[in-house]
Amino acid sequence: MLQRVMSAPRFSQMSASRTAFLLLALVTLFWGINWPIMKVAVSTVPVWSFRAICAGAGAVGLLAIAAVTGQRMRVPSHQWGWLAPSASASG
């Protein structure tokens, strides 16, 4: 007796193509808007204050996404060996 294997429904090729186009359009839009906003922001706010605001907003956004999706933000101890030097070099 054959058993049928149930699998998750797949997006059609057209749906995946539309999704890819929509994501590309959104990235293009946000990337394009970023340049004039940065020009105005840096001319009105001191650079280091602006960077602190961006870093804080990014951290809050990342924590919010993690909370909504149920992801943990703790870094496993075996990854600290390469994470700490790379984080200090990028700052």
C-alpha positions in Angstrom: 0.0 0.0 0.0 1.4 3.3 -1.0 1.4 6.2 1.4 1.2 9.7 0.0 3.8 12.1 1.4 2.3 15.4 2.4 4.4 18.4 1.7 4.0 22.1 2.3 2.4 24.0 -0.6 4.8 25.6 -2.9 4.6 29.1 -4.4 4.0 29.1 -8.1 6.8 30.4 -10.3 4.7 33.5 -11.1 4.2 34.2 -7.4 7.9 33.8 -6.6 8.7 36.1 -9.5 6.3 38.8 -8.2 7.7 38.5 -4.7 11.3 38.9 -5.9 10.3 41.9 -8.0 8.5 43.5 -5.0 11.5 42.9 -2.7 13.8 44.4 -5.3 11.6 47.4 -5.7 11.5 48.0 -2.0 15.3 47.7 -1.6 15.7 50.1 -4.5 13.2 52.6 -3.0 14.7 52.5 0.5 18.3 52.7 -0.8 17.4 55.7 -3.0 15.6 57.5 -0.2 18.5 56.9 2.1 20.9 59.3 0.3 18.9 62.5 0.6 17.9 61.7 4.2 21.6 61.1 5.1 22.6 64.4 3.5 20.0 66.3 5.5 20.6 64.4 8.7 24.4 64.9 8.7 24.1 68.6 7.9 21.7 69.2 10.9 22.9 66.7 13.5 26.5 66.1 14.6 28.0 63.0 13.0 28.7 61.1 16.2 25.2 61.9 17.6 23.7 60.7 14.3 25.7 57.4 14.5 24.6 56.9 18.1 21.0 57.4 17.1 21.3 55.0 14.2 23.0 52.3 16.3 20.4 52.7 19.0 17.5 52.5 16.5 19.1 49.5 14.9 19.5 47.7 18.2 15.9 48.4 19.2 14.7 47.3 15.7 16.7 44.1 15.9 15.4 43.3 19.4 11.8 44.0 18.3 12.1 41.6 15.4 13.7 39.0 17.6 10.9 39.3 20.1 8.2 39.1 17.5 9.7 36.1 15.8 10.6 34.3 19.1 14.3 34.3 18.3 16.9 34.4 21.1 19.6 37.0 20.9 22.2 35.2 23.1 25.5 34.4 21.3 26.7 30.9 22.0 29.9 30.8 24.1 31.9 29.0 21.4 31.4 31.9 19.0 32.8 34.6 21.2 36.4 33.8 20.2 35.9 35.3 16.7 32.9 37.6 17.5 34.7 40.0 20.0 37.7 40.8 17.7 35.5 41.3 14.6 33.0 43.5 16.5 35.8 45.7 17.9 37.4 46.0 14.5 34.2 47.2 12.8 33.3 49.9 15.3 
